[in-house]
Amino acid sequence: MKKKLLVLFTAGAFAGSFGGLNPVGRAFAQAQTKGAPKQMSEQAFKNITVLKGIPVDEFMGTMGLFSAALSFCCKDCHTGAGSSNPKWEDDPPRKVVARRMAQMVSKINQDNFNGRQVVTCWTCHRGSPSPAITPPIDTIYGDTVFTPTDVLPVANPTTGGTPPADQILDKYITALGGADALSRLTSFTAKGTSHLFGEVQEDPAEISAKAPNYLVTVVHQREGDVARTYNGQEAWVMLPLTVIGKYSLNGSMLEGAKLDAQMAFPGGLKQFFSSWRVTYPSVVNGKPVYVVQGSGNGLIATFYFDKQSGLLNRMVRYAGTAMGRVPTQIDYSDYRPVNGVMMPYKWTYGWISGQEIYSLSEIQPNVAVDNAKFGQPVQRTK
């Protein structure tokens, strides 16, 4: 499991993988990008032949989708991955096959679904290198394993028991302390630890945020810093042990970073999305929840609110790529009052590059934070 979930931390940024989808896949990728991307896949990496014309963040997200769909790590497809001399531009047999698979999936969607991404790698593989062909009898008659779709159905209002979206979101604001208390929180800094999936040792973590939507998270790992920043206009991700080191976010991935920053000051959450829908209630970590989904600007996000407390237990957001949506899931817990606002002191951040459990030891509200903190991150000098 550790091998699978640390894919992008040790992947060397997957230089020399895919590249070029057919025109339908390429058109989708460009439609998800706001403005001119800062760096394209074929500019950053060598031997790109199938996933051309997409920005680096989408390229790396697509590599993560391949890894997740097949339960593969980088070294399963790339020559020398994990060694001191990787040859990302080489074309070993699995990478050649994967290129054909990417083109096949794109053609299936183009020919049968008007280019919509109905079929992805996950559709068939479901975590296995070889897709299952025949349904096992134990699966047919065993316990149902429910996998929700990305876009959830709207709950039937005639069935009762599910409040409208406005009411659920308003209860959330009240549970946090109310609109007035939220408006008085204009910035904060926090310190704690981050525990990376598969690792024994925790790493120091620092968070800084400034209203309305500035956010930076830095984890001081032994190999170097991991950082995610958003400054109101641009977002960056920085990782150690990768060829590219850091890259900017574009399109719906940029919108995802903006949403994360908004969640630091959730008083404006209702206005973040142009459309809200209420789907059927569910259960998260044994607690009944109301499920609300927001969409707009190419981003879809699903929110799970505790029925009793009204607080947010989970958020899952989806960013579009040429080969499917990339999920990011944040589970919130251990809410405590800070300057009249209930804030989570613990959360789990699960994304295509790994899973990080954050535990805070302190939060300092309404402190001065230099705007320079939220810009392009710089790797620390070892």
C-alpha positions in Angstrom: 0.0 0.0 0.0 2.8 2.4 0.8 4.3 1.9 -2.6 1.0 2.8 -4.3 0.1 6.0 -2.4 3.6 7.6 -2.4 3.5 7.6 -6.2 4.3 11.2 -6.9 6.7 11.8 -4.0 9.1 9.3 -5.5 8.1 9.4 -9.1 10.5 11.9 -10.5 7.5 13.6 -12.1 7.0 10.9 -14.7 9.0 12.4 -17.4 8.7 10.6 -20.8 5.3 9.0 -20.2 2.4 9.7 -22.3 1.4 12.5 -24.2 -0.9 12.9 -26.8 -4.4 12.1 -26.7 -6.5 12.4 -29.8 -8.1 15.8 -30.5 -11.1 15.1 -28.3 -8.9 14.4 -25.2 -6.8 17.4 -26.0 -9.8 19.7 -26.4 -11.1 18.6 -23.0 -7.8 19.3 -21.3 -7.6 22.8 -22.8 -11.2 23.5 -21.8 -10.3 22.9 -18.2 -7.5 25.4 -18.2 -8.0 29.1 -17.3 -5.8 31.4 -19.4 -2.4 30.4 -20.8 -0.8 27.6 -18.7 2.6 28.4 -17.4 4.3 25.2 -18.5 3.0 22.4 -20.8 3.9 18.7 -20.5 6.0 18.6 -23.6 8.0 21.6 -22.4 8.7 20.1 -19.0 9.3 16.4 -19.9 11.1 14.4 -22.6 9.5 12.0 -25.1 5.9 13.1 -24.7 3.9 11.5 -27.5 0.3 11.1 -26.2 -0.5 13.7 -23.5 0.6 16.8 -25.3 -1.0 20.2 -25.0 -1.9 19.9 -21.3 -0.3 21.7 -18.3 2.1 20.0 -16.0 -0.4 19.7 -13.1 -2.9 17.9 -15.2 -0.1 15.6 -16.6 1.0 14.7 -13.1 -2.6 14.2 -12.0 -3.2 11.9 -15.0 -0.1 9.8 -14.0 -1.6 9.5 -10.5 -4.8 8.2 -12.0 -3.0 5.5 -13.9 -1.1 4.5 -10.8 -4.3 4.3 -8.7 -6.3 2.4 -11.3 -3.6 -0.3 -11.6 -2.1 -0.2 -8.1 1.3 0.5 -9.8 4.2 2.6 -8.6 6.4 4.5 -10.9 9.1 1.8 -11.1 6.5 -0.6 -12.4 6.4 1.3 -15.7 9.5 3.5 -15.8 13.2 2.5 -16.3 15.2 3.1 -13.2 12.5 4.8 -11.2 13.5 5.0 -7.5 17.2 4.7 -8.4 19.8 7.4 -8.6 19.7 7.3 -12.4 16.1 7.1 -13.6 15.5 7.2 -17.4 12.0 8.6 -17.6 12.2 9.1 -21.3 12.7 5.4 -22.1 9.9 3.3 -23.6 9.7 0.0 -21.7 6.9 -2.3 -22.8 4.4 -1.4 -20.1 4.6 2.3 -21.0 4.1 1.6 -24.6 1.0 -0.5 -23.7 -0.3 2.3 -21.4 -0.1 4.8 -24.3 -2.3 2.5 -26.4 -4.7 2.1 -23.5 -5.0 5.9 -23.1 -5.8 6.3 -26.8 -8.3 3.4 -26.6 -10.1 5.0 -23.7 -10.3 8.3 -25.4 -11.6 6.8 -28.6 -14.3 4.8 -26.7 -15.6 8.0 -25.2 -15.4 9.9 -28.5 -17.2 7.2 -30.5 -19.9 6.3 -27.9 -20.4 9.2 -25.5 -19.8 12.3 -27.6 -16.4 12.8 -25.9 -17.7 12.7 -22.4 -15.5 10.9 -19.9 -17.8 8.0 -19.2 -15.1 5.3 -19.4 -11.7 5.7 -17.6 -8.9 3.4 -16.6 -10.7 2.9 -13.3 -13.8 1.7 -15.0 -12.2 -1.7 -15.9 -9.0 -2.0 -13.7 -10.4 -1.1 -10.3 -6.9 -1.4 -8.7 -5.7 -4.4 -10.6 -3.3 -4.6 -13.5 -5.6 -7.1 -15.3 -9.3 -6.3 -15.3 -11.6 -8.9 -13.9 -13.8 -10.6 -16.6 -16.3 -12.8 -14.7 -18.3 -11.7 -11.6 -17.5 -14.0 -8.6 -20.5 -15.6 -7.0 -19.4 -14.3 -3.6 -19.6 -10.8 -5.0 -23.0 -11.3 -6.5 -24.5 -12.6 -3.3 -22.2 -11.0 -0.7 -22.4 -7.6 1.0 -22.8 -4.7 -1.4 -19.8 -2.4 -1.6 -21.1 1.0 -2.7 -18.9 3.3 -4.7 -20.5 6.7 -5.2 -20.4 8.4 -8.5 -18.6 11.7 -8.9 -21.8 13.6 -9.8 -24.4 12.5 -7.2 -28.2 12.3 -7.9 -30.6 14.9 -6.5 -32.6 13.7 -3.5 -36.3 13.3 -4.0 -37.9 16.1 -2.0 -41.1 14.0 -1.5 -39.3 11.4 0.5 -38.8 13.9 3.4 -36.0 14.0 5.9 -33.5 16.0 3.8 -33.4 19.7 4.3 -32.6 22.1 1.4 -29.0 23.0 0.7 -29.4 26.6 2.1 -30.6 25.2 5.4 -27.7 22.7 5.7 -25.1 25.3 4.8 -26.7 27.9 7.3 -26.6 25.3 10.1 -22.9 24.8 9.3 -22.1 28.5 9.7 -24.1 28.5 13.0 -22.2 25.5 14.2 -18.9 27.2 13.5 -19.9 30.1 15.7 -22.0 32.3 13.5 -21.4 34.7 10.7 -20.3 37.5 13.0 -17.6 35.4 14.7 -16.4 34.1 11.3 -16.1 37.7 10.0 -13.9 38.7 12.9 -11.4 36.0 12.0 -9.2 37.7 9.4 -6.0 35.5 9.5 -4.3 32.8 11.5 -1.1 30.8 11.7 -0.9 27.2 13.0 1.7 24.7 13.9 1.6 20.9 14.3 2.6 17.7 12.6 1.9 15.8 9.4 2.0 12.0 9.4 2.5 10.7 5.9 0.8 7.4 5.0 3.2 4.5 5.4 5.8 6.4 7.4 6.6 6.0 11.1 7.9 9.4 11.9 5.8 12.6 11.9 7.0 15.8 10.2 6.6 19.4 11.4 3.9 21.3 9.7 3.0 25.0 9.4 -0.1 26.7 8.1 -0.8 30.3 7.4 -4.0 31.8 6.1 -5.4 35.2 5.4 -8.9 36.3 4.5 -10.6 36.0 2.2 -8.8 33.1 0.5 -5.0 33.0 1.0 -3.5 29.8 2.3 -0.1 28.1 2.5 0.7 24.7 4.0 4.3 23.6 4.5 5.5 20.2 5.7 9.2 19.9 6.6 9.9 16.4 5.5 13.4 14.9 5.8 13.9 14.9 2.1 12.7 18.5 1.7 9.6 20.6 2.0 6.2 19.8 0.7 4.2 23.0 0.1 0.8 24.0 -1.3 0.1 27.7 -1.7 -2.7 29.9 -3.0 -2.4 33.7 -3.1 -5.8 34.6 -4.5 -4.8 34.2 -8.1 -2.1 31.6 -8.4 -1.5 28.2 -6.8 1.6 26.1 -6.5 2.6 22.6 -5.4 6.2 21.8 -4.3 7.4 18.2 -3.7 10.8 16.8 -2.9 12.4 14.0 -4.8 10.8 14.8 -8.1 12.3 15.9 -11.4 10.1 19.0 -11.7 10.2 20.0 -8.1 7.3 22.4 -8.2 4.5 23.3 -10.6 1.6 25.7 -10.9 -2.0 24.7 -10.9 -4.4 25.6 -13.7 -8.1 25.2 -14.5 -10.2 23.1 -12.1 -7.1 22.2 -10.1 -6.5 25.9 -9.5 -10.2 26.2 -8.5 -9.6 23.3 -6.1 -6.7 25.2 -4.4 -9.0 28.2 -4.2 -11.7 26.1 -2.5 -9.2 24.8 0.1 -8.2 28.4 0.8 -11.9 29.4 1.1 -12.4 26.6 3.6 -10.0 28.3 5.9 -12.6 31.1 6.1 -15.8 29.2 5.4 -18.2 32.1 5.9 -18.2 32.5 2.1 -18.7 28.9 1.2 -22.3 29.3 0.0 -21.3 31.9 -2.5 -18.3 29.9 -3.8 -20.4 27.7 -6.0 -23.0 28.8 -8.5 -25.0 25.6 -8.1 -25.8 23.5 -5.1 -27.7 20.2 -4.9 -28.7 18.0 -2.0 -28.3 14.3 -2.5 -29.3 11.4 -0.3 -28.0 11.2 3.3 -25.0 8.9 4.1 -22.7 7.8 6.9 -19.1 9.0 7.4 -17.0 7.3 10.1 -20.1 5.9 11.7 -21.9 9.2 11.9 -25.1 10.1 9.8 -24.4 13.0 7.5 -26.3 15.2 5.0 -24.6 15.3 1.6 -24.5 18.5 -0.4 -22.7 18.9 -3.7 -21.5 22.2 -5.2 -20.4 22.9 -8.8 -19.1 25.7 -10.9 -16.0 26.9 -12.8 -15.2 23.3 -13.8 -15.0 22.1 -10.2 -17.2 19.6 -8.4 -17.1 19.2 -4.6 -19.1 17.1 -2.3 -19.6 18.1 1.4 -20.7 15.7 4.2 -22.2 17.6 7.2 -22.8 15.9 10.5 -26.6 15.7 11.0 -26.4 16.4 14.7 -23.7 19.0 15.1 -23.9 20.6 11.6 -20.1 20.6 11.4 -18.3 19.4 8.2 -16.9 15.9 8.4 -15.6 15.4 4.9 -15.1 17.3 1.6 -14.3 15.6 -1.7 -13.4 17.7 -4.7 -12.7 16.7 -8.2 -10.4 18.3 -10.8 -10.7 17.4 -14.5 -7.9 15.9 -16.5 -7.6 14.4 -20.0 -8.1 10.9 -18.6 -10.7 11.4 -15.8 -11.3 13.4 -12.6 -8.6 13.6 -9.9 -10.1 13.3 -6.4 -8.9 15.1 -3.3 -10.5 14.2 0.0 -10.3 16.1 3.3 -11.7 14.6 6.5 -12.1 17.1 9.4 -12.3 16.3 13.1 -11.4 17.5 16.6 -13.1 20.9 16.3 -12.1 23.4 19.1 -13.1 27.1 19.6 -10.5 29.7 18.4 -11.5 33.3 18.9 -15.2 32.3 18.9 -14.9 30.1 15.8 -14.9 26.3 15.8 -11.8 25.1 13.9 -10.6 21.6 13.1 -7.4 20.7 14.9 -7.1 17.5 13.0 -7.7 16.6 9.3 -6.7 13.9 6.8 -5.7 15.2 3.4 -5.9 12.4 0.8 -4.8 13.3 -2.7 -3.3 11.5 -5.7 0.2 11.8 -4.3 -0.4 10.4 -0.8 -2.4 10.7 2.4 -1.3 13.1 5.2 -2.8 13.3 8.7 -2.4 16.7 10.2 -2.6 17.3 14.0 -2.3 20.9 15.2 -0.8 21.9 18.5 -1.7 25.6 18.3 -3.6 28.1 16.2 -2.9 31.9 16.6 -5.8 34.0 15.3 -5.7 37.5 13.7 -1.9 37.7 13.4 0.0 39.7 10.8 0.9 37.4 7.8 3.1 38.7 5.0 1.5 38.2 1.6 4.8 36.9 0.3 4.2 33.7 2.2 1.5 32.7 -0.2 3.5 33.1 -3.4 5.6 30.5 -5.3 7.2 28.2 -2.7 11.0 27.9 -2.5 12.7 24.7 -1.4 14.7 25.0 1.7 18.5 24.8 1.6 19.7 21.6 3.1 
